[in-house]
Amino acid sequence: MLRVAVLAIGATALSALPAMAQDPSAPPSPSQDQAGPRQDGPGRGNQVEFLTKKLNLTPDQVTQVKAIDEDAMKQSKAVREDTSVAEPDKRAKMMDIRKASQDKIRALLTDDQKTKFDALQAQMRERRGNRGGGDGPPPPPPSASQQ
């Protein structure tokens, strides 16, 4: 009888350890689709590296693209932190910032690089479109038959 009681207490204690080991104040670890290195496109913070590889940017172009990228990030941060702007307006401003930075980058490129850049942009638009994002208007609300 004593053995059964000791085993029950031991099993209960062991099953409680994983729950106690988790730190509830720690942020959850990102899942694979939320974070991690992206193999086929620029993610946050690595656009310069991506374009350098894909377009064979010169050192001078890399310096200029970095400056454009940093400026766009500063502008985007200011928009995100501006509490006086409504969310739809923030989205429009962010899209304008992104478009302007792409136009500035494109202006730095050679004709051959522009062709590759345009193809990369088309791929990105297609990917965004495939997952519901993108530059177009939002989709219409679902009809009553779809709900």
C-alpha positions, 0 to 999 in steps of 0.5 A, a space after each residue: 500500500 505504501 508503495 502505491 502511495 509513493 508511486 502515485 505521489 511521484 507520478 503526480 510530481 513528475 507530471 507537474 514538472 513540465 508545467 512548472 518549468 515553463 516561464 509564463 512571463 517569457 514570450 512564446 517562441 515563434 512558429 516556423 511560419 512566423 519567424 526564421 530565415 526566409 529562403 526566397 524573399 526579403 524579410 524584415 531587416 534583410 532586404 539589402 542582403 537579399 537585393 545584393 545577392 539577387 541583383 549583384 549590387 555594387 558596393 556603392 549601390 549597397 550603401 545607397 540602398 541601405 540609406 533608402 531602407 533605413 529612411 523607409 524604416 524610420 518613416 514607417 516607425 513614425 507612422 506606426 507610432 502616430 496615434 492620431 492616424 486611423 489604421 486604414 490611413 496608416 496602412 495607406 501611408 505605409 504602402 506609400 512609403 514602401 512604393 517610394 522606397 522601391 522607386 528610389 531603389 529602382 532608380 539606382 539600378 542598371 537596366 539589367 538589374 531593373 529587369 531582375 528587380 521588376 521580376 522580383 517585385 512581381 513574384 512578391 506581389 504574386 505571393 502576397 496575393 496568394 495569401 490574401 495580402 497585397 497592394 489591391 483593394 480588400 476583397 469584398 465581404 462574403 455573401 450570405 450564401 458563403 457564411 
